[in-house]
Amino acid sequence: MSRRIRIAVLASGRGSDLQAIMDACDRGDIPGAVVVVASDNPKAGALERARRAGIPVIVLAVRSFPKREQFEARLLEALQSYQPDLVCLAGFMRILSPAFVQHFVGRMMNIHPALLPAFGGVGMYGEHVHRAVLDRGVRVSGCTVHFVDDVPDGGPIILQAAVPVGDDDTISSLAEKIADHEHRLYPEAIRLFAEGRLRREGRRVRILPSPETHPSNPLDALESVGVSHED
């Protein structure tokens, strides 16, 4: 039996991926709950979604902090007060430093609107990704859920979904098609984490076949291959 995990979500935009995660928790598809939503954008739609659901929010406008280190220190302090088991980036528009990521190594995920390692890295987010895909004439795009490490969009891949790119696709139509898969894929990756079924082996992630025969604590699977999760 999986234990219920505590999930923190970081979002800068309208929060559709956040909504998919909250809905999956409400349905019982994810054995856990979103315990806090943090944003660097005071006007983010994700914050309103969280408030309507009665979830605490953290709002930290980056321009209020003279240095990135100060912003990250305050964000880290705020997140740790909620003791999250997993931190999910869901349209969070800030690149987090290696020092920050180290506090959540093996328990921080991101979703990217392309099939990594293609069309990833600095500057590749949102419409920029879809525009690049269309400009290159790519026939298949999609989305990727991966663990976060110190390389933007470079962490070990957990799940991917492929989406065909039509000749008549636009940035908006492609984004819409991929978003539908994001809303399915991200909750599935979180569920696998909660069930202790994700095992990191170097740069790869192995999905264990059955929760009954593996650790119910998701962090046990990380410890088994020497991944630290100290704060």
C-alpha positions in Angstrom: 0.0 0.0 0.0 1.5 3.4 -1.0 1.7 6.1 1.6 0.3 9.4 0.8 2.9 11.9 -0.4 3.0 15.6 0.0 3.4 17.5 -3.2 4.6 21.1 -3.7 4.0 22.6 -7.2 5.9 25.6 -8.7 4.1 27.4 -11.5 4.3 30.7 -13.2 1.3 30.6 -15.6 -2.3 29.6 -15.9 -1.8 26.3 -14.1 -3.4 23.7 -16.3 -0.8 21.1 -15.3 -1.4 22.0 -11.7 -5.1 21.4 -12.2 -4.5 18.0 -13.7 -2.3 17.1 -10.7 -4.9 18.3 -8.2 -7.7 16.5 -10.0 -5.8 13.3 -10.0 -5.2 13.6 -6.3 -8.9 14.3 -5.7 -9.9 11.2 -7.8 -7.4 9.0 -5.8 -5.3 8.3 -8.9 -2.4 9.8 -7.0 -2.0 8.7 -3.4 -1.2 12.1 -2.1 -2.1 15.8 -2.1 -0.8 19.1 -3.2 0.1 20.9 0.0 1.4 24.2 -1.4 1.7 26.1 -4.7 4.5 28.6 -5.2 4.9 31.2 -7.9 7.2 33.9 -9.0 4.2 35.6 -10.7 1.7 37.3 -8.5 -0.9 37.2 -11.3 -0.4 33.5 -12.2 -3.6 31.7 -12.8 -2.2 28.8 -10.9 -2.4 30.8 -7.7 -6.2 31.3 -8.2 -6.7 27.6 -8.9 -4.8 26.8 -5.6 -6.8 29.3 -3.6 -10.1 27.9 -4.9 -9.0 24.5 -3.8 -8.0 25.7 -0.3 -4.3 25.1 -0.9 -1.8 27.5 0.6 0.2 29.6 -1.8 3.7 31.2 -1.8 4.2 34.3 -3.9 7.7 35.5 -4.4 8.2 38.2 -7.1 11.8 37.8 -8.3 12.3 41.6 -8.8 11.7 41.9 -5.0 15.1 40.2 -4.4 18.4 41.9 -5.4 20.1 38.5 -6.1 18.9 35.1 -7.3 20.5 33.5 -4.3 18.2 35.5 -2.0 15.1 34.5 -4.0 16.1 30.9 -3.9 16.9 31.0 -0.2 13.5 32.4 0.6 11.8 29.9 -1.8 13.6 27.0 -0.2 12.8 28.1 3.3 9.1 28.4 2.4 8.9 25.1 0.6 10.7 23.2 3.4 8.2 24.5 5.9 5.6 22.3 4.1 7.8 19.2 4.2 7.2 18.1 0.6 8.1 14.6 -0.6 8.0 15.7 -4.2 8.4 19.1 -5.9 6.8 19.5 -9.3 7.6 22.2 -11.7 4.5 23.0 -13.8 5.3 25.9 -16.1 7.7 27.5 -13.7 9.6 30.1 -15.7 12.7 30.3 -13.6 15.8 28.2 -14.1 16.8 27.0 -10.6 20.4 26.9 -9.6 22.3 23.6 -9.0 22.6 24.5 -5.4 18.8 24.8 -5.1 18.1 21.6 -7.0 20.5 19.7 -4.8 18.1 20.0 -1.9 15.5 18.0 -3.8 17.6 15.7 -5.9 15.6 12.6 -6.9 12.4 14.2 -5.8 11.9 17.2 -8.2 10.1 16.7 -11.5 9.5 18.9 -14.5 7.3 18.5 -17.6 8.5 19.7 -21.0 6.4 20.2 -24.1 8.7 18.3 -26.5 10.5 14.9 -26.7 13.7 15.5 -24.9 16.6 15.7 -25.4 15.3 17.5 -28.6 14.1 21.1 -28.3 15.2 21.5 -24.7 17.5 23.7 -22.7 17.7 27.5 -22.0 15.2 29.5 -23.9 13.1 26.4 -24.9 9.8 26.9 -23.1 6.1 27.3 -24.1 5.5 28.7 -27.5 9.2 28.9 -28.2 9.4 25.1 -28.2 6.4 24.6 -30.6 7.7 27.3 -32.9 11.0 25.6 -33.2 9.4 22.3 -33.8 7.3 23.7 -36.6 10.2 25.6 -38.1 12.2 22.4 -38.4 9.4 20.5 -40.0 9.4 17.8 -37.3 6.8 15.1 -37.8 6.5 14.0 -34.2 6.7 16.1 -31.1 5.2 15.4 -27.6 6.0 15.9 -24.0 8.5 14.6 -21.4 8.4 14.2 -17.6 11.9 14.1 -16.2 13.7 14.4 -12.9 15.3 17.8 -12.5 19.1 18.1 -12.2 21.6 20.9 -12.7 21.2 20.9 -16.5 18.1 22.6 -17.8 15.8 19.9 -19.3 18.7 17.5 -18.9 17.6 15.3 -16.1 16.7 11.6 -16.3 13.6 10.9 -18.4 10.6 9.3 -16.6 7.8 9.2 -19.2 7.2 10.5 -22.7 4.2 10.8 -25.0 4.5 11.2 -28.8 2.2 13.6 -30.7 2.0 13.7 -34.5 2.6 17.1 -36.1 0.3 17.8 -38.9 1.1 20.0 -42.0 -1.7 22.4 -40.9 -0.7 22.6 -37.3 -0.1 26.0 -35.8 1.7 26.9 -32.6 -1.6 27.0 -30.7 -3.0 23.8 -32.2 0.2 21.9 -31.5 0.3 23.3 -27.9 -3.3 22.2 -27.3 -2.7 18.7 -28.6 0.4 18.3 -26.5 -1.3 19.8 -23.4 -3.9 17.0 -23.5 -1.0 14.5 -23.1 0.7 16.5 -20.4 -2.4 16.4 -18.3 -2.3 12.6 -18.4 1.4 12.0 -18.3 2.4 14.2 -15.3 -0.1 12.6 -12.9 1.0 9.2 -14.0 4.7 10.0 -13.3 3.7 11.3 -9.9 1.7 8.2 -9.2 4.7 6.0 -10.1 6.8 8.0 -7.7 4.3 7.8 -4.9 4.2 4.0 -5.4 8.0 3.7 -5.1 8.2 2.4 -8.7 10.8 4.9 -10.1 14.4 3.7 -9.7 17.2 5.9 -11.0 20.1 4.0 -12.5 22.7 6.6 -13.6 21.1 8.7 -16.4 18.1 6.3 -16.8 15.0 5.7 -14.8 13.6 2.2 -14.5 9.9 1.8 -13.9 9.4 -1.1 -11.5 6.6 -3.5 -12.4 4.5 -3.8 -9.2 4.1 -1.7 -6.1 3.4 -4.9 -4.1 7.0 -6.2 -4.4 8.8 -2.9 -4.0 9.2 -0.2 -1.3 6.0 1.7 -0.5 8.1 4.7 0.5 9.1 6.4 -2.8 12.3 7.6 -1.3 13.5 4.0 -0.6 13.8 3.4 -4.3 16.2 6.4 -4.6 18.2 5.3 -1.6 18.7 1.8 -3.1 20.8 3.3 -5.9 22.7 5.8 -3.7 20.7 8.9 -4.5 20.7 11.4 -1.6 17.5 13.3 -0.7 18.8 15.3 2.2 17.6 18.8 2.7 
